[in-house]
């Protein structure tokens, strides 16, 4: 499927809110609690203004939003910055192989913005669809991590990486 992408804007806040609170998305997130509109709106506004974040909306040929990808550049002491990626595909378009396309095209845009870098995807071990999508987009398994946690509790994750 031909997809186009564009930077997210404040007008996309409710779209991202709906995607973030999709039951399957919440289930596969490291924090599975629903997100309030107030919390989401504040977060979304901060991310749009943040030069270390890249948020892209992907649309099909009919102009329908099919998903999003987000890259966040995090400083790491005495090392190159870490780029973390997150993705969601609208429930109406799942199962069509679009996730790997969104990931690959999003990574191309990330490279244009930040140059040659390594991107990391932190994935819950039971999230087989994300593992398949990132692998299809050229990511390889790097290591296991407990980096992401909620309320001080680490959650196991698999780290997949791709160097651009």
C-alpha positions in Angstrom: 0.0 0.0 0.0 1.2 3.5 -0.8 1.6 5.5 2.4 2.6 9.1 2.9 3.8 10.6 6.1 3.8 14.1 7.7 4.9 15.6 11.0 2.2 15.3 13.7 0.4 18.6 14.6 -1.7 19.7 17.5 -4.7 18.9 15.4 -3.7 15.2 15.7 -4.0 15.2 19.5 -7.3 13.3 19.6 -6.1 10.9 16.9 -3.0 10.0 19.0 -5.2 9.8 22.1 -7.5 7.3 20.5 -4.5 5.2 19.3 -2.8 5.4 22.7 -5.9 4.2 24.5 -6.7 1.3 22.1 -7.1 -1.8 24.2 -4.5 -3.8 22.3 -2.0 -0.8 22.4 -2.5 -0.5 26.2 -2.0 -4.2 26.6 1.3 -4.1 24.8 2.5 -0.9 26.5 4.8 -1.1 29.5 2.2 1.0 31.4 -1.2 -0.6 30.6 -3.4 1.9 32.5 -5.7 4.1 30.3 -4.4 7.6 29.7 -6.6 10.5 30.6 -7.3 13.2 27.9 -5.7 15.8 30.2 -2.5 13.8 30.7 -2.3 13.0 27.0 -2.9 16.5 25.8 -0.1 17.9 28.1 2.3 15.1 27.0 1.4 15.6 23.3 2.0 19.4 23.4 5.4 18.9 25.1 6.5 16.3 22.5 5.5 18.5 19.6 7.7 21.3 21.0 10.5 19.0 21.9 13.5 19.0 19.5 14.5 15.5 20.7 11.2 14.0 19.5 10.0 13.2 16.0 6.3 12.3 15.6 5.0 11.2 12.2 1.5 10.4 11.1 1.1 7.9 8.2 -1.8 8.1 5.8 -3.1 5.9 3.0 -3.9 7.0 -0.6 -7.4 8.1 0.6 -5.8 10.4 3.2 -7.0 8.2 6.1 -4.6 8.1 9.0 -3.3 4.5 9.4 -0.8 4.9 12.2 2.0 6.7 13.8 5.6 6.4 14.7 7.5 8.3 17.4 11.3 8.6 17.9 12.7 10.1 21.1 16.3 11.0 21.4 17.5 10.4 25.0 20.9 11.5 26.3 23.1 8.7 27.8 26.1 9.6 29.8 29.4 9.2 28.0 27.7 7.6 25.0 25.9 8.6 21.8 22.3 9.5 22.4 19.9 6.7 22.4 17.0 6.8 20.0 13.9 5.0 21.1 11.1 4.2 18.7 7.4 3.5 19.3 4.7 2.7 16.8 0.9 2.1 16.6 -1.3 1.1 13.7 -5.0 2.0 13.7 -7.1 -1.0 14.5 -8.9 -0.8 11.0 -5.5 -1.3 9.3 -3.9 -4.0 11.4 -2.9 -7.3 9.8 -2.0 -5.7 6.4 1.7 -5.6 6.9 1.7 -1.8 7.3 3.7 -1.7 10.6 6.9 -2.7 9.0 6.4 -0.2 6.2 5.7 2.6 8.8 8.8 1.6 10.7 11.1 1.5 7.6 9.8 4.8 6.2 9.9 6.4 9.7 13.5 5.3 10.1 14.4 7.0 6.8 12.9 10.2 8.1 14.7 9.8 11.4 18.0 9.5 9.6 17.3 12.6 7.6 16.7 14.5 10.9 19.5 13.1 13.1 22.0 11.5 10.7 23.6 8.1 11.1 22.3 6.7 14.4 21.2 3.5 16.1 17.5 3.1 16.9 16.2 0.9 19.7 12.8 -0.7 20.0 11.8 -2.0 23.5 9.2 -4.7 23.0 7.4 -6.9 25.5 8.5 -10.5 25.1 4.9 -11.7 24.2 4.3 -9.0 21.6 5.0 -11.2 18.6 3.4 -8.9 16.0 5.8 -6.1 17.0 8.8 -8.4 17.0 7.8 -9.6 13.4 7.2 -6.0 12.2 10.5 -4.6 13.5 12.4 -7.7 12.2 10.9 -7.2 8.8 11.9 -3.6 8.9 15.6 -4.6 9.4 15.9 -4.5 13.2 17.8 -7.3 14.9 17.6 -8.6 18.4 20.2 -6.9 20.6 19.6 -7.9 24.2 17.1 -8.3 27.1 16.4 -5.4 29.3 14.4 -4.3 32.4 14.8 -0.7 31.5 11.1 0.2 31.2 9.1 0.1 34.4 6.1 1.5 36.1 6.2 2.8 39.7 9.8 1.8 40.1 9.2 -1.8 39.0 11.3 -2.9 36.0 9.4 -4.8 33.3 11.2 -7.3 31.0 11.7 -6.2 27.5 13.4 -7.4 24.4 15.6 -4.7 22.6 15.7 -4.7 18.9 18.2 -2.4 17.2 18.9 -0.9 13.8 21.8 1.3 12.8 21.1 3.7 10.0 
